[in-house]
Amino acid sequence: MADVSSPELKAAYEEVLADSNDTNWCLFKYEGKNKIVLAGKGNGGFAELASEINQPSERLYAYLRVVSGDDESKRAKFVFISWCGEEVGALAKANVSVHKASVKTIIKNIGVEVHYTTPEDINEEELMTKVRKSSGADYSGNKSTN
């Protein structure tokens, strides 16, 4: 298990969840082998977060708020992202799945979970398709053609 005892982690998670501010992502990184700390947060959405995640020698965890829905209903959905860059060693890569469970003791409200390993994996359109599919009813594609 990883050390996720830093109070900044929970505070950043709760800030992303809250409707009362503009923060829509937070990013966690490693300090040493097992301690996970806050790396940053922001309000620039997926694009801003993607630029922070793309680090080939790092293992990172992120939490992202997106807005999804159709003309009938728009609401916040939450995405948990794990990143393990291509330059990360084998043992550290293996620990990501174990440590992810520790991070999830902080981040609990998850609608979609994705794992990225290369810059090519980081695709907003694909992510939003997963979010829409996880959301249930979507009336935007059900227009009658008769």
N, C-alpha and C positions, 0 to 999 in steps of 0.2 A: 504494500500500500504506500501511497505517496502522502507526504505531509501537506495538508491543505488547511492548516490552522490559521493562516493569516486572515485577520478580520477584513482586510481590503477585498478579498475574493468575494465574500458574501455581500458586502456593501456594493460592489460593482455589479454583481448579478441582480440584486434588488433594484439598482438604478436602471438597468436595462428593462426590467419588468414594469417599472412604474410608468404610468401615463403622465405623470406630473413634470417630466423633463424631456429633453431632446436626445438623451443618450440612447443609442440603439445598438451598440455593441461593446463588448469587453473582451480582452485577450489575456490569457494566462500563459506564463512561461515557466521554465525550470530555473531554479537557483541551486546549483549543485545537481546531484543525481536524483534526489527524491523530493525536494521541497518545491512546491508550486506557488508562484507569486503573481501578483497583478503586473502585466506588462503594459497595459494601456486600455483606454476606452475612448469612444468618440461618438459623433452624431452624423457621420458621413455615409452611413449605410454600408452595403456590401462592397462597393468599389473601394472605399477607404480601408475597410477591414482586409480585403483581398491584398492590398499593397503591403499591409503589415504582416500577413500570414506567410507570404512567399519568401521563406527563408530556408534554403536547402540543408542547412546543418542544424536545424532546430526541431524540437517537439513542442507543439503549442496546442492550446485548447481555446476555443472561442465560443461566445454566446451572442446571437444576433437576433434582433427584432426586425421582422418584415411585416408589411401590410399585404394581405391577400384577400381575395374575394371577387365577387362579381357585382353587377349593378344593384343587386338586391341586398347584399351584405358584405361589408368590408370590416376586417378585424385583424388585430395583431396576432402573428404566429411567431413561434420561437424556434430557432435552429441552433443545435449544438454541433460544433465543428471540431474535429480533431485533425491535426496536421503533423505529419512525420516526414520531414524532408529526405530527399534521396541520399544525402551525405551522412545521415544518422547511422551510427554503428548498429550491428545486429542485435546486441543485448538491449541497447536503449530502445530500439524499435519494438522489441518483444515486450518491453515494460509499458509501452503506450496503452495496450489493452487492459493491463492490470491497473495502471494509474488512472485510466479513464473512469473506472468505478469509484475511485476516491474523489475525483472532480465532480462526479454526479451526486455525491453527498451534499454538495453546495448547489449545483445547477440541477433543479428538479423538474421544472416546467419545460418540457421538450416536446415540440410537435414533429420535428424532423431532425434526423441525425445523419451527418455525412463525414466521410474521412477523405482527406486529400493528401497526396504524396508528391505531386508534380504541379508546376504552374499551369499546365494544360488541364488539370482536373478542376481548377477554380473557374467555374462558369456560372454566372448569375442566372442565365436563362434556364439551364438545367436544374439549378437549385429551386427556382421559383416553380418549375413544373412539378418537382417533388412536393413542394409546399402545397400547391393547388390540389394534387392528388390525395394528400393526407387530410385535406380540409373537409371532405364530405361533399355536400351539394355544391354544384357549380352550374348555374343556369346560363352562363354566357355562351355555351356551345350548344344549347338545346333549342335553337330557333327553328321553327318549322319551315321547310322549304316547299311545302305544297301550295 
